[in-house]
């Protein structure tokens, strides 16, 4: 079974392997809000499929994931919808809930990481996978700091 979603390509094989690919290569697979919500929905659906035994997660294009879309994030922070502490807390909680979905499903996940531009969010995604496989050309960085953003408390120590 092959399905195309807005930001992902999903393929399932007769052997029980589901392949979830980030499919926003023109933006180096950086995440926006609707993307992380779709990520959770797809993983939850694959987890409930009795024919799926394992889920691989990878990215199309030149890198696995370049992190959070900073243009989206800047626009979101400047808008009126995140003005209160409560709204910001709710936004961050929803974000972390979606990103950490692999920790809360029963199927094992295998992250297949490639490319030199894996920033911030890519590391958060990776720490939630059961197994991580990186190509020799994989590179990582925490660019949030250079933008004045506090690094998430999700805990990079797991990596």
Helices and strands as residue ranges (DSSP letters): E 2-4, E 8-12, E 17-22, G 25-27, H 33-48, E 54-59, H 70-78, G 80-82, H 85-99, H 101-104, E 108-113, E 118-119, H 121-127, E 131-134, E 140-141, G 143-147, G 156-158
